[in-house]
Amino acid sequence: MKRLLCFVTGGKEQELGAVLSSFFALFLLMGSYYLVRPLRKGFFTRDFAADDQAWFSIGVILLLLLLSWILSSLYDRVGKEKIARLWFAICAISFILFGLALQSDVKWIVGAFCIWSSVYFPLTLAFLWGSLNRCFDRGQSKRVYGFIILGATTGALFGLKVITPAIGFENWQWILYTNSVLMLASLALIEWVKKGFDRKEPEGSSPGKESEESFLTKLAQLCKNRYLLSVAVIMFGLAFGRQVFELQSQKVVENEISRSAYHQVFPELQGKMGFEVFRDLKNKNSQVRAQEIEKLINTHPDLLGENTTLASFSKRYESFRTQMLHGSRKYVDKVWTVQNMLCIAFLLIFKSSVIQWLGVRTILLLLPLCYFLVFTFLAAHPALELLMILHILILTFDYSLNNLGKELLYVPLSSEANLRFKPMIEGPIFKLGGAGAALGKVVVDTTLIQIGLAAFTSAGLLALGIMVTAYWIRKVLLVSSAEFQTRSFAA
């Protein structure tokens, strides 16, 4: 049995405990996230417009900057051993509170949930990998990380296809409570791995000593380390590309889901009143929405029926909102299910020997090259079916090989880099990429509209995405070169 496990995991006999525990820690954490992620998508689609996404991205980066400053300060006070425990506990409690608060269906609470559920996970995942990277050296990581990352894809499928159907998507508050339990179970496994397998600090790889410096000072320290700065640029480019795709595709997805919900709930109005009227109502708060519905009833009694009341129509409109919630969940469920199955296939095919043969550079180049291809297709305004295929393609490379290559970049670094600077890179700097794409869209749209080229706003954002992706590729080529690594670590 041990020989079989060693063959499957890539680990040696004495490493099996750490490898399997790391696998299940990631399995539980990703399972918990894929309980929350469809809810976030569903709530956003139900209550907000696709165009609001850019502003939400800006809100996410502002909150991440604040949290990173707080966590960086706490790192000095509570120490590296307690900071991850504290963060996991805060996140677990927050979702219990959201499970209670969201039952009120207040729009600002829904917005707060959408922002928080976008913020917490990058920091949580960074803490998990920061802890695991202290337990495996570079040689071990090349052998076992492919198997450990399988925990992410299988955990995601477990959350989507086992736990959510078992609880029922309509019982979303219990989904949030279950998320908290799984997060704490993941933390327990991380702590066990750290106690038994924490390795000695690598020499000459720390960006700086622990101190009482401010967040900005620590950010300046990160920028002075050429290796960490290059990794940060790669993460920025990844987030920028993701957000460009989301901004370009969200409107198409929203329209298709709205049209489908409209046909289901208001079949008698097809061809008489556009679905856009009902789609835009969902962006209003409950009071304004009631006023707009009353105006519709009074303005179109011939279409809606003379006996239609505010209460009866509002009830039907709530059914429309519910269909929007479920339609969004079904779309992302289909995308993420296929993507995670493909990720499992990729990680099983690309075992340790293949990964070492390909090298980190090749693995990290696949995703940005894929984005070049996807941006080209987006310029042609694809239908929803092709959009779904493109979405699956980039997510598959992102969450399998790119994730693996990214983590291999951190392995030679100290625990300070992994627990103090890694959350900064994969938290605010990563989200800054998404916010940068959102701000880029605002600037490009405003500029082109002002000069009379409104028809080219979509192409303008895609061109911006291609330029950032090109710089992302340049940094991958730099950071993966042996000469650059030698100079960086020597410094």
Secondary structure, DSSP 8 states (H G I E B T S, - for coil): -HHHHHHHH---GGGHHHHHHHHHHHHHHHHHHHHHHHHHHHHHHHHS-GGGHHHHHHHHHHHHHHHHHHHHHHHHHH-HHHHHHHHHHHHHHHHHHHHHHGGG--HHHHHHHHHHHHHHHHHHHHHHHHHHTTT--HHHHHHHHHHHHHHHHHHHHHIIIIIHHHH-TT-HHHHHHHHHHHHHHHHHHHHHHHHHH-----TT--SS------HHHHHHHHHHSHHHHHHHHHHHHHHHHHHHHHHHHHHHHHHHHHHHHHHHH-GGGTTTS-HHHHHHHTTS-HHHHHHHHHHHHHH-HHHH-TT--HHHHHHHHHHHHHHHHHHHHHHHHHHHHHHHHHHHHHHHHS-HHHHHHHHHHHHHHHHHHHHHHHHHHHTT---HHHHHHHHHHHHHHIIIIIHHHHHHHHTTS-HHIIIIIHHHIIIIIHHHHHHHHHHHHHHHHHHHHHTT-GGGHHHHHHHHHHHHHHHHHHHHHHHT-HHHHHHHHH-
